[in-house]
Amino acid sequence: MRIIIGGAGEVGRGLAEVLLKEGKVVVLIDNNPEAIRESQSLNALVIQGDIKHRKTLEEAGISESNLFIAVTDSDEQNLIACALSRHCIQKHKGGDFEFMAIARVNDPELLLEANDGNLMEWAGIKHVVSTIDDSIKRLQTGLQCTAFEEVLELGNDAYIVELNLTKNAPNLAYSTLDEAIKNIAGLPPVVGLMKEDNTSLIPEGSTTLVPGDRLAFATIGTGSFPRIVRLTGNEEKEFPNNPRVLIFGANILGNRLISNYLENGSRVTIIEEDLELANKLAGTEVGSHRLLDIINGEHRDIDLLKDIDVESHDIALAALDDDHASIAAVLLAQDMGVDRTGLILNDGKLVKVVHRMGITYAVARRKVAIDAILTKIHSYLPGAYNMLESVPDVVGMNVPITEGHKFVGKTLDKCKFPKGCKVVFIQRQVNNNKTMTLSAESNKQLLANDRLVVFMPTDRVSSFEKSMGV
């Protein structure tokens, strides 16, 4: 299958790299010569041109493609390119064709259009991904438990969480996985494990779990997070339902953070150095909210932080335009007594660095965008890809159980999967085309149009695809 990506920046190149590893034919389009040069190392067709021009899409082979992804920094350009790509396909194939367009969008009004289904009607775009909203959601999820190294949402309330096993876990530490399952009722599936020597694997029943292991658990909903923390022997302060939040910066991202926390009933303090931005926020509907305090001042001003009683805040967050300024702001708040700190960064390389500094949780906007788009793609197109940040030799796959498949009507324990492949979720369509996530107990019966989320070692992908007829 040919996949065309409009935009060869960090997100476009990251997507291309993953899809190429899956054996897909990938075409990258960009009109920026520097982005084109950066893409030359990839084994993809790279075209310099405008994704809003029909001749560029035709040159990229749009008539042979079932999937177009627009990930430039411009919402308008992405929407136009997706609509145009769909029209190109329609001209070639007539009215009956299978095609998916995915657009990266951040404008709140356009996101409302998408949520209401209007964007599909007037632009033919089935899926949109918001770098800002997805980053905020992942940050808020990760902040709930300070022990988590990584939190990955797979959609429809399905999560993978990664954290370290400690010696204070009596039913897990120094037990085999079989013993742990026997001793712990409802133990969430362990889908990946990385040893301290960086060996990574999917643990089998005989695998012994030892302190220092990084474990990846599959779980449904965030309500199970505290239990997973306790089971692994990590200590966690209770997280308030409506935390008091300090936010540095009233840029677009900061404003969205403010709105999100206010909607959830949290009291929010915003510190903005630019007087014009602070006044602009104060003049909005959000700015007059009774739970919002807007302060014009510097995030490095210790006296100001003392005046606002910084240590009374449960969380300090920064999403400034400069990553290093964001890091400095939350580190100062942390030193002054704020328990949980969070960052939304531009540079993905800084995420692990700031975690080692003691910052509770950080996300990289572009990495979040790549993960979100891959989740959308693999809800439509089967393929194995590396979901787990710190378990590199384990991949996940989203597999459809189509009408007439040999597994339809069978319970999971009657389905023969290659050794080492672990089914962790069943995603099933229910009323109004909504999807719900089910745990993958052995007695669960599979229905037509179910999708399985399966983890496996990288060397088992070929045999698994063969067994599933993918």
C-alpha positions as CSV (number, residue, x, y, z in Angstrom):
1,M,0.0,0.0,0.0
2,R,1.2,3.5,-0.9
3,I,0.9,6.0,2.0
4,I,1.4,9.7,1.2
5,I,2.5,12.1,3.9
6,G,2.1,15.9,3.3
7,G,4.8,17.6,5.4
8,A,8.3,16.3,5.9
9,G,9.0,18.0,9.2
10,E,9.8,16.0,12.4
11,V,6.3,14.6,12.6
12,G,6.2,13.6,8.9
13,R,9.6,12.0,9.0
14,G,8.8,10.2,12.2
15,L,5.7,8.7,10.7
16,A,7.5,7.7,7.6
17,E,10.3,6.0,9.5
18,V,7.8,3.8,11.4
19,L,5.7,3.0,8.4
20,L,8.8,2.1,6.3
21,K,9.8,-0.4,9.0
22,E,6.4,-2.0,8.5
23,G,7.2,-2.5,4.8
24,K,4.8,0.2,3.6
25,V,5.5,2.3,0.5
26,V,5.8,5.9,1.7
27,V,5.9,9.2,-0.2
28,L,6.9,12.4,1.5
29,I,5.9,15.8,0.1
30,D,7.2,19.2,1.3
31,N,8.0,22.5,-0.4
32,N,10.7,23.4,2.1
33,P,14.2,22.5,0.7
34,E,15.6,21.9,4.2
35,A,12.9,19.4,5.1
36,I,13.5,17.7,1.8
37,R,17.2,17.4,2.6
38,E,16.5,16.0,6.0
39,S,14.3,13.3,4.4
40,Q,16.8,12.1,1.9
41,S,18.2,9.5,4.4
42,L,14.8,7.7,4.5
43,N,14.0,4.9,2.0
44,A,11.0,6.8,0.8
45,L,10.1,8.8,-2.4
46,V,10.6,12.4,-1.5
47,I,8.9,15.1,-3.6
48,Q,9.4,18.9,-3.4
49,G,6.1,20.5,-4.1
50,D,2.9,22.0,-2.7
51,I,0.4,19.6,-1.1
52,K,-2.4,21.9,-2.1
53,H,-1.6,21.4,-5.8
54,R,-3.3,18.6,-7.7
55,K,-0.3,18.0,-9.9
56,T,1.9,17.4,-6.8
57,L,-0.5,14.8,-5.5
58,E,-0.7,13.1,-8.9
59,E,3.1,13.0,-9.1
60,A,3.1,11.4,-5.6
61,G,0.8,8.6,-6.9
62,I,-2.4,9.6,-5.1
63,S,-4.5,7.4,-7.4
64,E,-2.6,4.3,-6.0
65,S,-3.0,5.4,-2.4
66,N,-5.6,4.5,0.2
67,L,-4.2,6.8,2.9
68,F,-3.2,10.5,2.9
69,I,-1.8,12.2,6.0
70,A,-1.3,16.0,6.2
71,V,0.9,17.1,9.1
72,T,2.2,20.5,8.2
73,D,2.1,23.3,10.8
74,S,-0.8,24.9,8.9
75,D,-4.3,23.7,9.7
76,E,-5.7,25.3,6.5
77,Q,-3.1,23.7,4.3
78,N,-3.7,20.3,5.9
79,L,-7.5,20.5,5.4
80,I,-7.2,21.7,1.8
81,A,-4.7,19.0,0.9
82,C,-6.9,16.2,2.5
83,A,-10.0,17.4,0.7
84,L,-8.0,17.7,-2.6
85,S,-6.5,14.2,-2.2
86,R,-10.0,12.7,-1.7
87,H,-11.2,14.5,-4.8
88,C,-8.3,13.2,-6.8
89,I,-9.1,9.6,-5.8
90,Q,-12.8,10.2,-6.7
91,K,-11.8,11.4,-10.1
92,H,-9.7,8.2,-10.7
93,K,-12.0,5.6,-9.1
94,G,-15.5,7.0,-9.3
95,G,-17.9,7.0,-6.3
96,D,-17.0,3.6,-4.8
97,F,-13.5,3.7,-3.2
98,E,-11.8,3.1,0.2
99,F,-9.8,6.0,1.3
100,M,-8.7,7.6,4.6
101,A,-7.5,11.2,5.1
102,I,-5.9,12.3,8.4
103,A,-5.2,15.9,9.2
104,R,-3.2,17.5,11.9
105,V,-5.4,20.3,13.3
106,N,-5.1,22.6,16.3
107,D,-7.7,25.3,15.8
108,P,-10.5,24.8,18.4
109,E,-13.3,25.7,16.0
110,L,-12.1,23.2,13.4
111,L,-11.8,20.5,16.1
112,L,-15.4,21.2,17.0
113,E,-16.3,20.7,13.4
114,A,-14.5,17.4,13.4
115,N,-16.2,16.2,16.7
116,D,-19.6,17.1,15.3
117,G,-19.0,15.1,12.1
118,N,-19.2,18.2,9.9
119,L,-15.6,18.0,8.8
120,M,-16.3,14.6,7.2
121,E,-19.2,16.1,5.3
122,W,-17.6,19.2,3.8
123,A,-14.0,18.1,3.6
124,G,-14.1,14.3,3.5
125,I,-11.7,14.0,6.5
126,K,-12.4,11.1,8.7
127,H,-9.8,11.7,11.4
128,V,-8.1,14.7,12.8
129,V,-5.3,14.7,15.3
130,S,-4.6,17.7,17.6
131,T,-1.0,18.0,18.8
132,I,-2.1,20.4,21.5
133,D,-5.1,18.6,22.9
134,D,-3.5,15.2,22.7
135,S,-0.4,16.5,24.5
136,I,-2.5,18.0,27.3
137,K,-4.5,14.8,27.7
138,R,-1.3,12.7,27.9
139,L,0.3,15.2,30.3
140,Q,-2.7,15.2,32.6
141,T,-2.9,11.4,32.6
142,G,0.8,11.0,33.3
143,L,0.6,13.5,36.2
144,Q,-1.9,11.4,38.1
145,C,0.9,9.0,39.2
146,T,4.4,10.2,39.8
147,A,5.8,6.7,39.5
148,F,4.9,6.3,35.8
149,E,7.8,6.6,33.4
150,E,5.4,6.5,30.4
151,V,1.7,6.5,29.7
152,L,0.4,5.6,26.3
153,E,-3.3,5.9,25.4
154,L,-4.4,3.4,22.6
155,G,-7.8,4.9,22.3
156,N,-11.2,3.9,23.7
157,D,-10.0,4.0,27.3
158,A,-7.1,1.5,26.7
159,Y,-3.8,2.4,28.3
160,I,-0.3,1.1,28.5
161,V,1.7,2.3,31.6
162,E,5.4,1.8,32.3
163,L,7.0,1.9,35.7
164,N,9.8,0.3,37.7
165,L,9.3,-2.7,40.1
166,T,10.7,-2.0,43.6
167,K,11.7,-4.4,46.4
168,N,8.6,-3.2,48.3
169,A,6.2,-5.3,46.2
170,P,5.8,-8.6,48.1
171,N,3.5,-10.3,45.6
172,L,5.5,-9.3,42.5
173,A,9.2,-8.9,43.4
174,Y,11.1,-12.2,43.1
175,S,8.0,-14.0,41.9
176,T,7.4,-15.6,38.6
177,L,4.7,-14.1,36.5
178,D,2.5,-17.2,37.1
179,E,3.0,-16.9,40.9
180,A,2.1,-13.2,40.7
181,I,-1.1,-13.9,38.7
182,K,-2.1,-16.6,41.3
183,N,-1.5,-14.4,44.3
184,I,-2.9,-11.1,42.9
185,A,-6.5,-11.1,41.8
186,G,-7.1,-9.2,38.6
187,L,-3.4,-8.4,38.0
188,P,-3.3,-6.3,34.8
189,P,-1.5,-8.0,31.9
190,V,2.3,-7.4,31.7
191,V,2.9,-6.8,28.0
192,G,6.6,-5.9,28.2
193,L,9.6,-6.0,30.5
194,M,13.0,-4.4,30.3
195,K,15.8,-5.6,32.5
196,E,18.4,-3.3,34.0
197,D,20.9,-4.6,31.4
198,N,18.4,-3.2,28.7
199,T,17.3,-6.7,27.7
200,S,13.6,-6.4,26.7
201,L,11.0,-9.2,26.3
202,I,7.3,-10.2,26.7
203,P,7.4,-12.1,30.1
204,E,6.2,-15.7,30.1
205,G,4.7,-17.5,33.1
206,S,8.1,-18.7,34.2
207,T,9.7,-15.3,34.0
208,T,11.0,-14.1,37.4
209,L,10.3,-10.4,38.1
210,V,13.0,-8.6,40.1
211,P,13.4,-5.1,41.5
212,G,14.7,-2.7,38.9
213,D,12.7,-4.3,36.1
214,R,10.7,-1.8,34.0
215,L,7.2,-3.3,33.6
216,A,4.6,-2.3,31.0
217,F,1.0,-3.0,32.1
218,A,-2.1,-3.0,29.9
219,T,-5.1,-1.5,31.6
220,I,-8.6,-0.1,30.9
221,G,-9.3,3.3,32.4
222,T,-7.3,5.5,34.7
223,G,-9.0,4.3,37.8
224,S,-6.6,1.3,37.9
225,F,-3.5,3.5,38.0
226,P,-3.1,3.8,41.8
227,R,-3.5,0.1,42.2
228,I,-0.7,-0.6,39.7
229,V,1.5,1.8,41.5
230,R,0.9,0.0,44.8
231,L,1.3,-3.4,43.3
232,T,4.8,-2.5,42.1
233,G,5.8,-1.2,45.5
234,N,6.0,2.5,44.5
235,E,4.9,5.2,46.9
236,E,2.4,7.8,45.7
237,K,0.8,10.8,47.3
238,E,-2.9,11.0,46.9
239,F,-3.9,13.0,43.9
240,P,-6.7,15.5,44.5
241,N,-9.8,15.4,42.3
242,N,-9.6,19.2,41.6
243,P,-5.9,20.1,41.9
244,R,-4.8,23.7,42.3
245,V,-2.7,24.4,39.2
246,L,0.0,26.9,38.4
247,I,0.7,27.5,34.7
248,F,3.5,29.5,33.2
249,G,2.7,31.1,29.9
250,A,-0.5,32.4,28.3
251,N,0.3,31.3,24.7
252,I,-2.1,29.1,22.7
253,L,-1.0,26.0,24.6
254,G,-1.2,27.7,28.0
255,N,-4.7,29.0,27.2
256,R,-5.8,25.4,26.4
257,L,-4.3,24.1,29.6
258,I,-6.2,26.8,31.5
259,S,-9.5,26.0,29.9
260,N,-9.1,22.3,30.4
261,Y,-8.4,22.6,34.2
262,L,-11.1,25.2,34.7
263,E,-13.7,22.9,33.0
264,N,-12.7,20.2,35.6
265,G,-13.3,22.5,38.5
266,S,-9.6,23.3,39.4
267,R,-8.4,26.6,40.6
268,V,-5.8,28.0,38.2
269,T,-3.1,30.6,38.6
270,I,-1.5,31.8,35.3
271,I,1.8,33.8,35.2
272,E,2.5,35.6,31.9
273,E,5.5,37.8,31.4
274,D,4.0,39.6,28.3
275,L,1.6,42.3,29.5
276,E,-0.3,42.3,26.1
277,L,-0.9,38.5,26.3
278,A,-2.0,38.7,30.0
279,N,-4.5,41.5,29.1
280,K,-5.7,39.6,26.1
281,L,-6.5,36.6,28.3
282,A,-8.2,38.8,30.9
283,G,-10.5,40.2,28.2
284,T,-11.8,36.7,27.2
285,E,-14.7,34.8,28.6
286,V,-12.2,32.4,30.2
287,G,-10.3,35.3,31.7
288,S,-13.2,36.3,33.8
289,H,-13.7,32.8,35.3
290,R,-14.0,33.0,39.1
291,L,-11.4,30.2,39.6
292,L,-8.7,31.9,37.5
293,D,-6.0,34.3,38.7
294,I,-4.0,36.1,36.0
295,I,-0.7,37.5,37.0
296,N,1.6,39.6,34.8
297,G,5.2,38.8,35.9
298,E,8.3,36.8,35.3
299,H,8.4,33.0,36.0
300,R,11.9,33.4,37.5
301,D,10.7,36.0,40.1
302,I,11.1,34.2,43.5
303,D,9.3,37.0,45.4
304,L,6.3,36.8,43.1
305,L,6.1,33.0,43.6
306,K,6.2,33.6,47.3
307,D,3.5,36.2,47.1
308,I,1.1,33.7,45.3
309,D,1.9,31.0,47.8
310,V,3.4,28.8,45.2
311,E,3.7,25.8,47.6
312,S,0.0,25.6,48.0
313,H,-0.4,24.6,44.3
314,D,-0.6,20.9,43.6
315,I,0.8,21.1,40.1
316,A,3.1,23.5,38.3
317,L,3.0,23.3,34.5
318,A,4.9,25.1,31.7
319,A,4.4,25.2,28.0
320,L,6.4,28.2,27.0
321,D,7.7,28.8,23.5
322,D,11.3,28.1,24.7
323,D,11.8,24.6,26.2
324,H,14.7,25.7,28.5
325,A,12.6,28.5,29.9
326,S,9.8,26.0,30.6
327,I,12.2,23.7,32.4
328,A,13.7,26.5,34.5
329,A,10.2,27.6,35.5
330,V,8.9,24.3,36.8
331,L,12.2,23.4,38.5
332,L,12.0,26.6,40.5
333,A,8.4,25.9,41.5
334,Q,9.5,22.4,42.4
335,D,12.3,23.7,44.6
336,M,9.8,26.0,46.3
337,G,7.5,23.1,47.3
338,V,5.2,22.1,44.4
339,D,4.9,18.3,44.5
340,R,4.0,17.6,40.9
341,T,5.5,19.3,37.9
342,G,4.8,18.9,34.2
343,L,6.1,20.0,30.8
344,I,4.9,20.1,27.2
345,L,8.1,20.3,25.1
346,N,9.0,20.9,21.5
347,D,12.2,18.9,21.6
348,G,11.6,15.2,22.2
349,K,15.2,14.6,23.2
350,L,14.7,16.6,26.4
351,V,11.9,14.4,27.8
352,K,14.1,11.7,29.4
353,V,16.6,14.4,30.5
354,V,14.0,16.3,32.5
355,H,12.7,13.2,34.1
356,R,16.1,12.5,35.5
357,M,16.0,16.1,37.0
358,G,13.0,15.0,39.1
359,I,10.3,16.6,37.0
360,T,7.2,14.5,37.4
361,Y,6.1,14.1,33.8
362,A,6.9,15.6,30.4
363,V,5.7,15.1,26.9
364,A,7.0,16.1,23.5
365,R,4.3,17.6,21.2
366,R,5.7,16.1,18.0
367,K,6.1,12.6,19.6
368,V,2.5,12.7,20.8
369,A,1.4,13.7,17.3
370,I,3.2,10.7,15.8
371,D,1.7,8.3,18.4
372,A,-1.8,9.6,17.9
373,I,-1.6,9.4,14.1
374,L,-0.2,5.9,14.2
375,T,-3.1,4.9,16.5
376,K,-5.5,6.2,13.9
377,I,-3.7,4.5,11.1
378,H,-3.6,1.2,12.8
379,S,-7.3,1.3,13.6
380,Y,-7.7,1.1,9.8
381,L,-4.5,-0.6,8.6
382,P,-3.0,-3.7,10.3
383,G,0.7,-3.4,11.1
384,A,3.1,-3.9,13.9
385,Y,4.8,-0.9,15.4
386,N,6.8,0.0,18.5
387,M,4.2,1.2,21.1
388,L,6.4,0.9,24.2
389,E,8.9,3.7,24.6
390,S,11.4,1.7,26.7
391,V,10.8,-1.9,25.5
392,P,12.2,-1.7,22.0
393,D,12.1,-5.4,21.1
394,V,8.4,-5.6,21.7
395,V,5.8,-4.4,19.2
396,G,2.0,-4.0,19.2
397,M,-0.5,-4.7,16.5
398,N,-4.1,-3.8,16.0
399,V,-5.8,-6.6,14.1
400,P,-9.3,-6.7,12.6
401,I,-11.5,-9.9,13.0
402,T,-13.4,-9.6,9.7
403,E,-16.6,-11.3,8.8
404,G,-15.9,-14.9,8.1
405,H,-12.5,-14.9,9.9
406,K,-11.6,-18.3,11.4
407,F,-11.7,-16.8,14.9
408,V,-15.2,-15.4,14.8
409,G,-17.4,-17.2,17.4
410,K,-14.4,-18.7,19.2
411,T,-13.2,-17.9,22.7
412,L,-9.7,-16.6,23.0
413,D,-8.5,-19.8,24.6
414,K,-9.6,-21.7,21.5
415,C,-7.7,-19.4,19.1
416,K,-4.2,-20.5,18.2
417,F,-1.7,-17.7,18.3
418,P,2.1,-18.1,17.9
419,K,4.0,-18.6,21.1
420,G,5.0,-15.3,22.8
421,C,2.1,-13.3,21.2
422,K,-0.2,-11.8,23.9
423,V,-3.7,-10.5,23.2
424,V,-4.4,-7.7,25.8
425,F,-7.5,-5.9,24.5
426,I,-10.5,-6.5,22.5
427,Q,-12.0,-3.4,20.9
428,R,-15.7,-3.8,19.9
429,Q,-18.2,-1.6,18.2
430,V,-21.3,-1.0,20.2
431,N,-24.3,1.3,19.7
432,N,-24.0,4.4,17.5
433,N,-20.7,3.1,16.1
434,K,-18.9,3.8,19.4
435,T,-16.1,1.5,20.4
436,M,-15.5,0.0,23.8
437,T,-12.4,-1.8,25.1
438,L,-12.7,-5.2,26.8
439,S,-10.1,-7.1,28.7
440,A,-8.8,-10.2,26.9
441,E,-9.8,-13.0,29.3
442,S,-9.5,-16.5,27.8
443,N,-13.2,-17.1,27.9
444,K,-14.1,-14.0,25.9
445,Q,-15.8,-14.8,22.6
446,L,-14.7,-13.0,19.5
447,L,-17.3,-11.3,17.2
448,A,-17.1,-10.2,13.6
449,N,-15.6,-6.6,13.4
450,D,-13.8,-6.9,16.7
451,R,-10.2,-5.6,16.8
452,L,-7.5,-7.3,18.8
453,V,-4.6,-5.3,20.3
454,V,-1.7,-7.8,20.5
455,F,1.9,-7.5,21.7
456,M,4.7,-9.7,20.5
457,P,8.5,-9.9,20.1
458,T,9.7,-8.3,16.8
459,D,10.8,-11.7,15.6
460,R,7.3,-13.1,15.8
461,V,5.6,-10.6,13.6
462,S,5.8,-12.6,10.4
463,S,4.5,-15.8,11.9
464,F,1.6,-13.9,13.6
465,E,0.6,-12.1,10.4
466,K,0.6,-15.5,8.7
467,S,-1.6,-17.1,11.4
468,M,-4.0,-14.2,11.2
469,G,-4.1,-14.0,7.4
470,V,-3.0,-10.3,7.6
